Amino acid sequence: MAATPCAPRKAVVPALERLQTAMANDRFVTYNPTGLKIIDGNVTIASPESIRADLKVLRPHFDALITYSARDGNEHVADIAAELGFKALIIGLWTPADTEEIRNAMAMARKHPKLVVGLSLGNEIILGERGTWENMSAYVALVRSRIPEVPITITEPFAQFMDSDASDFLHSADFLLVNAHPIFEKWFATAGPVNWAEFVVKITDDLADKFCGPVLIKETGLPTGPLNSGFDAEKQAAFWRELERQMPPTRQHAFAYFAAFDAPWRVSDFNPMGGHHPEEAFWGLFTENRVPKPVIEGLPKLKN
């Protein structure tokens, strides 16, 4: 049974229309600047020059971006993306209680109203126990009061959105950004690309039964390493080719490619799942030096 149709907020209709058009027609990729690194709490800020170099590499294959932060260099992404002809940008905030991030995100959205199609107030905050659903609803209300014309959501794994505690929040979100990783499922090692993609499709369908707005899978896929854990570039490419086949994008349901670039520093960064996760270094479709992996070789370049 599909979710009951709902009417979006009047103020957000034009931007939500742009978001849904982007979901159906553009190619999203999640983006964290290669120049941005956070190791043991020490931040290396990404320069505008390195961000421009990143986005020039991405632009032939992608025309829509999802970011994770609005500071430490990310505040330049909207300007550079607009300059390079990207068509859509969903701005992520890592810490929605950070007033600098909020200011930066609102400034980008106001300066580039046709480019910015949404805001995501945090990534896996509920999973990582950095906040509660009540906290997230409060952040949404605060940001919405300041910039009501922009669609707002948060990012969580599918299980968090399916939890009954999330029901009130789902009524306040304009769209959903969802993480759905088959590699963390017990059956992953005994399955193959068809099953991995089917898993993502089923998650999207299940969420459609609970939420009537657009659902965009933000994170999924396979890393290309460590090799001794059974990951490699061929399996990564096979997954994406199968997901492309099984889940053609629509205005209601689509996916982003995750992630733009490898990030070896992520192994030492905070991980909401706890423990050691060496695969965090290898999620990229490009290496940290911007060299394309086989998955990119099988992805047709965009016409514009």
Secondary structure, 3 states (H helix, E strand, C coil): CCCCCCCCCHHHHHHHHHHHHHHHHCCEEEECCCCCEEECCEEECCCHHHHHHHHHHHCCCCCEEEECCCCCCHHHHHHHHHHCCCCEEEEEECCCCCHHHHHHHHHHHHHCCCCEEEEEEEECCCCCCCCCHHHHHHHHHHHHHHCCCCCEEEEEEHHHHHCHHHHHHHHHCCCEEEECCHHHCCCHHHCCHHHHHHHHHHHHHHHHCCCCCCEEEEECCCCCCCHHHCCCHHHHHHHHHHHHHHCCCCCCEEECECCCECCHHHHHCCCCCCCCCHHHHCCCCECCCCCECHHHHCCCCCCC
